[in-house]
């Protein structure tokens, strides 16, 4: 990712060198903070710009997404930075994805650390050079990896300096409203699930137990790409004809500082609340969601609006309750006659907080997480009624133990489908290994 400060040459005619140095330092420090926050590394400070790597020295399977989100985050906050009186900072950013060789370049009297050699670095620099103020431009490979996670403006094909072939360029307009990140990344999610019959039958048996009122929790753990979300999707397909309430919670590595983000996001989706809605419109939508099943609409809306950061004001004043009583108030509004299936890619450490704190609700909880290096399917529960009881002491209530969940690539149809897609869509200059799978393999090596 190349990030350049706009108008730095003009500042040299308005500010003395010391003040200009402070402005450039503030700009670069802000960019470095956002880069480090999302797992990138500042490789070089080039004049008034910043060169960053995502995927080195440590790889993630979503490095392209991290780079794009970093660019948007920089643009969103750099204008509010007060670096000097009368100075408003602006930036333009280019993001490119590909293979490079990273190492130290040693010349006579000069050493350049962590230099990336390859056309990807040049492509990011060229994209940045043609970008307009406060925009992020990406290359075709980056667009293929991030897909519908963002909204774009197609800028057509550009002939870039030092590149023999024209390059399709897109401007990232912002994050999209995608709910299920797994389905967003998988266009062929309707393909049949192969080789997971045993694991799927285990999930179905535990759901039958939950339907009879015995709380059940099944924790799927394993490294990225092994097929955890695909197995959960197959469970949803098998239960499509049954009557039950399904709650889907999606955690995000980019929302770790947001308290109870999966729960608040699910409520916002259920109510149809958009980020640009007024406070009145948000309260109206929340009322439409809660009114059909609520005995005290005003009280319930006030209780749910508070964690969603929606001010109730005089219309829905918050009840005078102690914090510990407030925490327990929301689960009490759930219908005890409901059968609930909670699906939450939340991880082993976070799934407890997503459980319904009720012992009279028949339900099943299926969290997925990365866990350790050993993939497994763990069933938690002791036959006690309610999901909460099954979660009370998971170490002491392992009902059926841990089942092996096939290793990376073994019986996983997506490894095969990804390879097929890579052979047909990736550049002929690379092997048929798709970029996202390659990123997951790099992460495993690291």
C-alpha positions in Angstrom: 0.0 0.0 0.0 1.3 3.4 -1.0 -0.1 6.4 0.8 0.9 9.9 -0.3 0.1 13.3 1.3 -1.6 15.6 -1.1 -0.4 19.2 -1.4 2.9 18.8 0.4 4.8 20.9 -2.3 2.4 23.8 -1.8 3.0 23.7 2.0 6.7 24.4 1.4 5.7 27.8 0.1 3.4 28.6 3.0 5.3 27.1 6.0 8.8 27.3 7.2 10.8 24.0 7.0 10.4 23.2 10.7 6.7 23.6 10.6 6.4 21.6 7.4 8.5 18.8 9.0 6.0 18.7 11.9 3.1 18.4 9.5 4.7 15.6 7.5 5.6 13.8 10.8 2.1 14.0 12.0 0.7 12.7 8.7 3.1 9.7 8.7 2.6 9.0 12.4 -1.2 8.8 11.8 -0.8 6.5 8.8 1.6 4.3 10.7 -0.9 4.0 13.6 -3.7 2.8 11.3 -1.3 0.4 9.5 -0.1 -1.2 12.7 -3.7 -1.4 14.1 -4.8 -3.7 11.2 -1.7 -5.9 11.1 0.4 -4.1 8.5 4.0 -3.1 8.6 5.5 0.3 7.7 8.3 -0.6 5.3 9.6 2.9 4.3 8.9 6.6 4.7 9.3 8.0 1.3 9.4 11.8 1.4 6.0 12.7 2.7 4.5 9.3 1.9 4.4 5.8 3.4 5.0 2.4 2.0 3.3 -0.4 3.9 3.3 -4.2 3.6 0.4 -6.5 4.5 1.4 -10.2 4.6 5.0 -9.5 5.6 6.6 -10.3 8.0 3.5 -12.2 9.2 0.8 -13.4 6.7 -2.9 -13.4 7.3 -5.5 -15.0 5.0 -7.2 -11.5 4.6 -4.2 -9.2 4.1 -5.8 -7.6 1.0 -8.9 -6.7 3.0 -6.7 -5.4 5.8 -4.9 -3.1 3.4 -8.1 -1.7 1.9 -9.7 -1.1 5.3 -6.5 0.6 6.4 -6.7 3.0 3.4 -10.3 3.8 4.1 -9.5 4.4 7.8 -6.7 6.8 6.9 -8.9 8.8 4.6 -11.7 8.9 7.2 -9.6 10.3 10.0 -6.7 12.2 8.4 -8.8 15.3 7.7 -9.5 15.8 11.4 -5.8 15.8 12.3 -4.7 19.3 13.5 -1.1 19.3 12.3 -0.8 23.0 11.9 -3.0 26.1 11.9 -4.9 26.4 8.6 -3.6 23.1 7.3 -6.1 20.3 6.3 -4.4 17.1 5.5 -5.5 14.9 2.6 -4.2 11.7 1.1 -4.4 9.4 -1.9 -3.7 5.7 -1.7 -2.9 2.8 -4.0 -3.2 -0.9 -3.1 -1.8 -3.8 -5.1 -1.5 -7.5 -4.4 1.0 -10.0 -5.8 4.3 -11.8 -5.2 7.4 -9.9 -4.2 10.9 -10.7 -2.8 11.6 -8.9 0.5 15.1 -8.4 1.8 17.7 -5.8 2.6 19.4 -4.0 -0.2 23.0 -3.1 0.6 24.8 -0.5 -1.5 28.0 1.3 -1.0 27.4 3.3 2.2 23.7 2.8 2.2 21.4 -0.1 3.3 17.7 -0.2 2.6 15.9 -2.6 4.9 12.8 -4.7 4.0 12.9 -3.6 0.4 10.2 -5.4 -1.7 11.3 -6.2 -5.3 8.6 -7.0 -7.8 6.0 -5.4 -10.0 3.4 -5.3 -7.2 5.3 -2.5 -5.5 5.5 -0.5 -8.7 1.8 -1.1 -9.4 0.8 0.3 -6.0 2.9 3.4 -6.6 1.4 3.9 -10.1 -2.1 3.5 -8.7 -1.4 6.1 -6.0 0.0 8.5 -8.6 -3.3 8.5 -10.7 -5.6 8.6 -7.7 -7.6 11.7 -7.0 -7.6 13.4 -3.6 -9.0 11.3 -0.7 -9.5 8.1 -2.8 -8.2 4.5 -2.6 -7.5 2.7 -5.9 -6.9 -1.0 -6.2 -5.7 -3.5 -8.8 -7.7 -6.4 -10.3 -6.1 -9.0 -8.0 -7.0 -7.0 -4.9 -10.5 -6.6 -6.1 -10.8 -10.3 -6.7 -9.7 -11.1 -3.2 -12.0 -8.6 -1.4 -14.9 -9.1 -3.7 -18.3 -7.8 -2.4 -16.9 -6.8 1.0 -16.6 -3.2 -0.4 -18.4 -1.0 -2.9 -16.5 0.3 -5.9 -16.5 2.7 -8.8 -15.1 1.3 -12.0 -12.5 3.6 -13.5 -11.9 1.6 -16.6 -8.6 0.4 -18.0 -5.6 2.6 -17.6 -2.2 2.4 -19.3 0.3 2.9 -16.5 4.0 3.9 -16.9 6.4 0.9 -17.1 3.5 -1.6 -17.6 3.1 -3.1 -21.0 -0.5 -4.2 -20.5 -3.4 -2.0 -19.5 -4.6 -2.3 -15.9 -8.3 -2.3 -14.8 -8.6 0.2 -11.9 -11.3 0.5 -9.3 -11.9 3.1 -6.7 -13.1 1.8 -3.3 -16.1 3.8 -2.2 -16.5 2.2 1.2 -17.4 -1.0 3.1 -20.5 -2.8 1.9 -23.4 -4.0 4.0 -22.4 -7.7 3.7 -23.7 -9.8 6.6 -22.3 -13.2 5.9 -18.6 -12.9 5.0 -18.4 -16.6 4.2 -21.1 -16.4 1.6 -19.7 -13.2 0.3 -16.4 -14.8 -0.5 -17.8 -18.0 -1.9 -19.8 -17.7 -5.1 -20.1 -21.5 -5.4 -21.5 -22.0 -1.9 -24.3 -24.1 -3.3 -21.9 -26.8 -4.3 -22.5 -30.1 -2.4 -20.5 -30.7 0.8 -18.2 -33.7 0.3 -16.7 -35.9 3.0 -18.3 -34.3 6.0 -21.2 -36.7 6.6 -20.0 -37.8 10.0 -19.6 -34.2 11.3 -22.9 -33.1 9.8 -24.7 -36.0 11.4 -23.2 -35.2 14.8 -24.5 -31.6 14.5 -28.0 -32.9 13.5 -28.0 -35.3 16.5 -27.1 -32.5 18.9 -29.9 -30.3 17.4 -32.4 -33.1 18.0 -31.3 -33.1 21.7 -31.7 -29.3 21.8 -35.2 -29.5 20.3 -36.2 -31.7 23.2 -35.1 -29.0 25.6 -31.6 -30.2 26.3 -29.2 -27.4 25.9 -26.4 -28.2 23.4 -23.3 -26.4 22.4 -21.0 -27.7 19.5 -17.8 -25.8 19.1 -16.0 -26.2 15.7 -12.4 -25.2 15.8 -9.6 -25.3 13.2 -7.3 -23.2 11.1 -8.7 -20.9 8.4 -10.0 -22.5 5.2 -10.7 -25.9 6.7 -14.4 -25.7 6.0 -16.0 -24.7 9.4 -18.4 -22.1 8.0 -19.2 -24.4 5.1 -20.3 -27.1 7.5 -22.5 -24.7 9.4 -24.0 -23.6 6.1 -24.8 -27.3 5.3 -26.5 -27.6 8.7 -28.7 -24.6 7.9 -29.7 -26.3 4.6 -30.7 -29.5 6.4 -32.9 -27.6 8.8 -34.5 -25.4 6.3 -37.9 -27.2 6.5 -38.1 -27.1 10.3 -39.7 -24.3 12.4 -37.2 -22.6 14.7 -35.7 -19.2 15.3 -32.2 -18.8 13.9 -29.8 -16.1 15.2 -26.6 -15.5 13.3 -23.7 -13.6 14.9 -20.6 -12.7 13.1 -17.5 -11.5 14.9 -14.9 -9.4 13.1 -11.2 -8.9 13.8 -11.8 -5.2 12.9 -14.3 -4.6 15.7 -12.3 -5.9 18.7 -12.8 -2.5 20.4 -16.5 -2.5 20.0 -18.3 -4.1 23.0 -20.7 -6.9 22.1 -20.3 -6.1 18.4 -21.9 -9.4 17.2 -25.0 -8.9 19.3 -25.5 -5.2 18.4 -24.9 -5.9 14.7 -27.5 -8.7 14.7 -30.1 -6.5 16.2 -29.3 -3.7 13.7 -29.7 -6.1 10.8 -33.0 -7.5 12.2 -34.4 -4.1 12.6 -33.2 -2.9 9.2 -31.4 0.1 10.8 -28.9 1.9 8.5 -26.0 4.0 9.4 -27.5 7.1 7.8 -30.9 6.8 9.6 -31.9 9.6 11.9 -32.5 8.9 15.6 -36.2 9.0 15.1 -36.1 6.5 12.2 -33.9 4.1 14.2 -36.4 4.2 17.1 -39.3 3.6 14.7 -37.5 0.5 13.2 -36.6 -0.8 16.6 -40.3 -0.4 17.7 -41.5 -2.3 14.6 -39.1 -5.2 15.5 -40.0 -5.5 19.2 -43.7 -4.5 19.2 -45.2 -7.8 18.0 -43.7 -9.9 20.8 -43.4 -7.3 23.6 -45.6 -6.8 26.6 -44.0 -3.5 27.5 -42.8 -1.8 24.3 -41.5 1.4 25.9 -39.4 -0.4 28.4 -38.1 -3.0 25.9 -37.1 -0.3 23.3 -35.3 1.7 26.0 -33.4 -1.5 27.1 -32.4 -2.4 23.6 -31.6 1.1 22.3 -29.0 1.7 25.0 -26.5 -0.9 23.9 -27.1 0.1 20.2 -26.0 3.7 21.0 -29.5 5.0 20.1 -30.6 7.8 22.5 -34.1 7.1 23.7 -34.6 10.7 25.0 -38.0 11.6 26.4 -39.7 9.2 24.0 -38.2 6.1 25.5 -36.4 7.0 28.8 -34.1 4.3 30.2 -35.4 2.6 33.3 -33.7 3.3 36.6 -31.9 0.0 37.1 -28.6 -1.0 38.5 -26.0 -2.1 35.8 -26.2 -5.7 36.9 -30.0 -5.7 36.7 -29.8 -3.9 33.3 -27.5 -6.7 32.0 -30.0 -9.3 32.9 -33.1 -7.4 31.7 -32.7 -8.0 27.9 -32.6 -11.9 28.0 -35.8 -11.8 30.0 -37.6 -10.4 27.0 -37.1 -13.6 25.0 -40.1 -15.9 24.5 -39.4 -19.1 26.5 -41.4 -21.2 24.1 -39.0 -20.5 21.2 -36.6 -23.1 19.8 -33.4 -21.2 19.1 -30.4 -22.1 16.9 -27.6 -19.7 17.5 -24.8 -19.7 14.8 -21.8 -17.6 15.7 -18.3 -17.5 14.2 -17.1 -16.1 17.5 -14.2 -18.2 18.6 -13.7 -20.4 21.7 -13.0 -17.4 23.9 -16.0 -15.3 22.9 -18.9 -17.7 22.5 -20.0 -17.7 26.2 -21.1 -14.1 26.0 -23.4 -14.8 23.1 -25.4 -17.5 25.0 -28.9 -16.7 26.2 -28.8 -16.5 30.0 -32.0 -18.5 30.3 -32.5 -22.1 31.5 -36.0 -22.4 30.1 -35.3 -22.0 26.4 -34.7 -25.0 24.1 -31.7 -24.1 22.0 -28.5 -25.0 20.4 -25.3 -23.0 20.0 -22.8 -23.6 17.2 -19.8 -21.3 17.5 -16.8 -21.6 15.2 -13.3 -20.5 16.0 -9.7 -20.9 15.0 -8.5 -22.3 18.3 -5.2 -24.2 18.2 -3.6 -26.1 15.4 -5.5 -29.3 16.1 -9.0 -29.1 14.4 -11.8 -30.7 16.2 -15.6 -30.8 16.9 -16.3 -30.4 20.6 -19.7 -31.2 22.0 -20.5 -29.4 25.3 -23.5 -30.3 27.5 -24.7 -32.5 30.3 -28.4 -33.1 29.3 -29.5 -30.1 31.5 -32.3 -28.0 30.1 -31.1 -24.7 28.5 -28.1 -23.4 26.6 -26.8 -21.5 29.5 -26.5 -24.6 31.7 -24.5 -26.3 29.0 -22.1 -23.4 29.0 -21.8 -23.0 32.8 -18.6 -25.1 33.1 -17.6 -26.4 29.7 -14.5 -28.1 30.9 -16.6 -30.2 33.3 -19.4 -30.9 30.9 -17.8 -32.4 27.9 -20.6 -34.7 26.8 -19.2 -36.4 23.8 -15.6 -35.2 23.8 -13.6 -33.9 20.9 -14.0 -35.3 17.4 -11.3 -34.9 14.8 -12.1 -32.4 12.0 -10.3 -33.4 8.8 -6.9 -31.6 8.3 -6.3 -28.7 5.9 -7.4 -29.7 2.4 -8.5 -33.2 3.4 -12.1 -33.9 2.3 -12.5 -30.1 1.9 -14.3 -29.4 -1.4 -13.2 -25.7 -1.3 -9.5 -26.5 -1.6 -10.4 -28.2 -4.9 -12.8 -25.6 -6.1 -10.3 -22.8 -5.2 -7.7 -24.6 -7.2 -10.0 -24.8 -10.1 -10.9 -21.1 -9.9 -7.2 -20.2 -9.6 -6.4 -22.2 -12.7 -9.0 -20.4 -14.7 -8.9 -16.9 -13.3 -5.4 -16.2 -11.9 -2.6 -14.8 -14.1 -0.9 -17.3 -16.3 2.4 -16.1 -14.9 1.7 -17.7 -11.6 0.8 -21.3 -10.7 -2.8 -22.4 -10.3 -2.8 -21.9 -6.6 -5.3 -19.1 -5.9 -4.2 -16.0 -4.0 -6.5 -16.5 -0.9 -5.5 -20.1 -0.5 -1.8 -19.1 -0.9 -2.3 -16.5 1.8 -3.8 -19.1 4.2 -0.8 -21.4 3.5 1.6 -18.5 4.2 -0.1 -17.8 7.4 0.2 -21.5 8.4 3.9 -21.4 7.7 4.4 -18.3 9.7 
